[in-house]
Amino acid sequence: MTDKEGAKVVDGGGGGGVVPDLPTTLPLAEVAPGHRLQDTFDDAVEERVINEEYKIWKKNTPFLYDLVMTHALEWPSLTAQWLPDVTRPEGKDYSIHRLILGTHTSDEQNHLLIASVQLPNEDAQFDASHYDNEKGEFGGFGSVSGKIEIEIKINHEGEVNRARYMPQNPCVIATKTPSSDVLVFDYTKHPSKPDPSGECHPDLRLRGHQKEGYGLSWNPNLNGYLLSASDDHTICLWDINATPKENRVIDAKTIFTGHTAVVEDVAWHLLHESLFGSVADDQKLMIWDTRANNTNKPSHTVDAHTAEVNCLSFNPYSEFILATGSADKTVALWDLRNLSLKLHSFAMHKDEIFQTVALWDLRNLKLKLHSFESHKDEVFQVQWSPHNETILASSGTDRRLHVWDLSKIGEEQSAEDAEDGPPELLFIHGGHTAKISDFSWNPNEPWVICSVSEDNIMQVWQMAENIYNDEEPETPASELESGAS
């Protein structure tokens, strides 16, 4: 078994810092009102398992990663996205990247955040085996110790459900709130430290929804066109270049009403300015064309999964391929040329109910290309790599982030390797101890990912080069410690 396969086996959940051991005696007498004794016992057992998995993950990290940085945020972030800019200071062995984050506080003031992250240059001296007990993170390189700092805090109305920058002007960020409004901020027009009064002053307030939601997508080909998905079963489209009404309010340009349940996610096609996709709790994938005058009937409708569909992503290299992730624990691939057939479903499962990510081809939306089945719980996020057309990542409630390589679908495997998962499962990141809320591929550094989880932890990491280059590892698989997955 190679180190690559070791990555599949050793996928123990873990978070930032050193996870404390659980007491050997479970506090069964301390049961909250209305909470069953069995529930308390089950919770304690699950926590113990997570703790043990994290210990195994931590021991194997130096062999499976070229970089791991763990940072404990003050509050959990439900959203994460790398900004496209990068600064390379002269004479330094690191580059400075920036991230969009948000807060989800316990009834305290919430903020939209801009963080800076120092990443090592390729020629920087880097010792992945170094573990900093104080920071609770691996990786030290030259004069840099994986510095992560919050640079800008902007007052926000309630938690930041999602935040995404506008491709044509990354200073402009749209956010989803617990209310029905979508807010737009130009962070260059706000002080780096928030107003102590807690008042929120967005540059624009977008209206059209009746409830909150999570899906948010800027059109990469049309400046200022923004889509939003909502629990009210609708999709709103705004043009932020429109003249705002009083109090900087812009009403929706178009409202799409094809779904019959909560719309979980929405995404513009990356190559066609008039096409977008949406997925919802009605288990459907819909493809829309804004040139059509019908706002309640999409161009294509597909029964995509056997449970709620939570996310979708168009391939940045192929105009026909997209992926969907679902509460049925699968990731599915689709071809827009034939949506009647699912291309593939990615798989590696131990539960009776599959959680999958699906891949679709826009030429045939009746056909699912493939279904990736490896997650043990709901899939909430799926994203294609911006650097490689065959690389896809997915994450969800099972605390795992899976990286898939489509080029390996159908490869022959030994019986031993097959136990670790299908050939297309390239890597499992197991560094989180709670549900992964969001993740983002770094646009400037291939294979670097930022992931955030519900336990306040943000991790910036890069799998070992020998894994994605399919090379023999320096460390034999026999030296890796394995554990329950």
Beta strands, then each sheet from edge to edge (+ up, - down):
strand 1: 65-72
strand 2: 80-87
strand 3: 94-102
strand 4: 110-120
strand 5: 126-132
strand 6: 137-141
strand 7: 148-156
strand 8: 162-166
strand 9: 169-176
strand 10: 182-186
strand 11: 204-207
strand 12: 216-218
strand 13: 225-229
strand 14: 235-239
strand 15: 249-251
strand 16: 254-256
strand 17: 263-268
strand 18: 275-280
strand 19: 284-289
strand 20: 300-303
strand 21: 309-314
strand 22: 321-344
strand 23: 355-375
strand 24: 379-384
strand 25: 391-396
strand 26: 401-405
strand 27: 425-429
strand 28: 436-441
strand 29: 448-453
strand 30: 457-463
sheet 1: 1+ 30- 29+ 28-
sheet 2: 2+ 3- 4+ 7-
sheet 3: 5+ 6-
sheet 4: 8+ 9- 10+ 11- 15-
sheet 5: 12+ 13- 14+ 16-
sheet 6: 17+ 18- 19+ 20-
sheet 7: 21+ 22- 23-
sheet 8: 24+ 25- 26+ 27-
end
